[in-house]
């Protein structure tokens, strides 16, 4: 018997290179060695467009030189409704929710759907996101709503039969804008720049700061139709907040030692992808030219902007990225390790 795991990686890479690009991504999940051999080829995000009427989805890959659009059929399990909202993207999975309906997880790379427990309060949630990382398939879906003087937090995992509810007193007169997950903590930013945190292990809620960044009013964002709210981005152990004040982008990083927001003047050679799904990634390999750029995906004015300079870029690559950010597209980040399957998420403990 031949042990296929001992094949030289250069031969493995040559064989995998003859497959279609989507199969190449899936082949990375076979083992760690195969995944490492393909990392450089897929270390950039994709844009996705869900076509509900035709029950198909399109992957825009890659928007670097000449865009390639590949269309696939949605799985039969994909809910048949047109008012679905994408709340978050993480490691090859998307969290969908719809008013008067329910939440579900979907991976365009494995074409699998995971339905979550019935939840009557979907339409009343203010924010929702989920946790997932490259080291564990344990996934937790998080929702939060403010009602009166109470914050209600709802969590569940794939395979659960019901949601768990936690309630905390809340005396601030403010709205929650966005949520992000990092290192066992769900963070929520409010309309005044206040920052709260829910510790997933301890099931505790704490306000980290009651003050927003100096000289910036996040409430003004409501008047800007092409940048609906502030975006909270967690990456590499750091928490960043980006908002738009008139024509300027404003970026802040949270100082955990001083419990305050500090203004940043550089993206430190990273790229920010902003939209209904938001995240950042290092500008290396094929996206090195996008260092210190913000790609805003929105209905009216998709933009590629260089942070700190304010001038748009007009090279072929930047124009392709802008087209990828057009109406109804979703950013999804490409993980550097294997893509978790539905079975992984359902059986993780």
Rosetta blueprint (number, residue, H / E / L):
1 X L
2 X L
3 X L
4 X H
5 X H
6 X H
7 X L
8 X L
9 X H
10 X H
11 X H
12 X H
13 X H
14 X H
15 X H
16 X H
17 X L
18 X L
19 X L
20 X L
21 X H
22 X H
23 X H
24 X H
25 X H
26 X H
27 X H
28 X L
29 X L
30 X L
31 X L
32 X H
33 X H
34 X H
35 X H
36 X H
37 X H
38 X H
39 X H
40 X H
41 X H
42 X H
43 X L
44 X L
45 X L
46 X E
47 X E
48 X E
49 X E
50 X E
51 X E
52 X L
53 X L
54 X L
55 X L
56 X E
57 X E
58 X E
59 X E
60 X E
61 X E
62 X L
63 X L
64 X L
65 X L
66 X L
67 X L
68 X E
69 X E
70 X E
71 X E
72 X E
73 X E
74 X L
75 X L
76 X L
77 X L
78 X L
79 X L
80 X L
81 X L
82 X L
83 X L
84 X L
85 X E
86 X E
87 X E
88 X E
89 X E
90 X E
91 X L
92 X L
93 X E
94 X E
95 X E
96 X E
97 X E
98 X L
99 X L
100 X L
101 X L
102 X L
103 X E
104 X E
105 X E
106 X E
107 X E
108 X L
109 X L
110 X L
111 X L
112 X E
113 X E
114 X E
115 X E
116 X L
117 X L
118 X L
119 X L
120 X L
121 X L
122 X H
123 X H
124 X H
125 X L
126 X L
127 X E
128 X E
129 X E
130 X E
131 X E
132 X L
133 X L
134 X L
135 X L
136 X L
137 X L
138 X L
139 X L
140 X E
141 X E
142 X E
143 X E
144 X E
145 X E
146 X E
147 X E
148 X L
149 X L
150 X E
151 X E
152 X E
153 X E
154 X E
155 X E
156 X E
157 X L
158 X L
159 X L
160 X L
161 X L
162 X L
163 X L
164 X E
165 X E
166 X E
167 X E
168 X E
169 X E
170 X L
171 X L
172 X L
173 X L
174 X L
175 X L
176 X E
177 X E
178 X E
179 X E
180 X E
181 X E
182 X E
183 X L
184 X L
185 X E
186 X E
187 X E
188 X E
189 X E
190 X E
191 X L
192 X L
193 X L
194 X L
195 X E
196 X E
197 X E
198 X E
199 X E
200 X L
201 X L
202 X L
203 X L
204 X E
205 X E
206 X E
207 X E
208 X E
209 X E
210 X L
211 X L
212 X L
213 X L
214 X L
215 X L
216 X L
217 X L
218 X H
219 X H
220 X H
221 X H
222 X H
223 X H
224 X L
225 X L
226 X L
227 X L
228 X L
229 X L
230 X L
231 X E
232 X E
233 X E
234 X E
235 X E
236 X L
237 X L
238 X E
239 X E
240 X E
241 X E
242 X E
243 X E
244 X E
245 X E
246 X L
247 X L
248 X E
249 X E
250 X E
251 X E
252 X E
253 X E
254 X E
255 X E
256 X L
257 X L
258 X L
259 X L
260 X E
261 X E
262 X E
263 X E
264 X L
265 X L
266 X L
267 X L
268 X L
269 X L
270 X E
271 X E
272 X E
273 X E
274 X E
275 X L
276 X L
277 X L
278 X L
279 X E
280 X E
281 X E
282 X E
283 X L
284 X L
285 X H
286 X H
287 X H
288 X H
289 X H
290 X H
291 X L
292 X L
293 X E
294 X E
295 X E
296 X E
297 X L
298 X L
299 X L
300 X L
301 X L
302 X L
303 X E
304 X E
305 X E
306 X E
307 X L
308 X L
309 X L
310 X L
311 X L
312 X E
313 X L
314 X L
315 X L
316 X H
317 X H
318 X H
319 X H
320 X H
321 X H
322 X H
323 X H
324 X H
325 X L
326 X L
327 X L
328 X L
329 X E
330 X E
331 X E
332 X E
333 X L
334 X L
335 X L
336 X L
337 X L
338 X L
339 X L
340 X L
341 X L
342 X H
343 X H
344 X H
345 X H
346 X H
347 X H
348 X L
349 X L
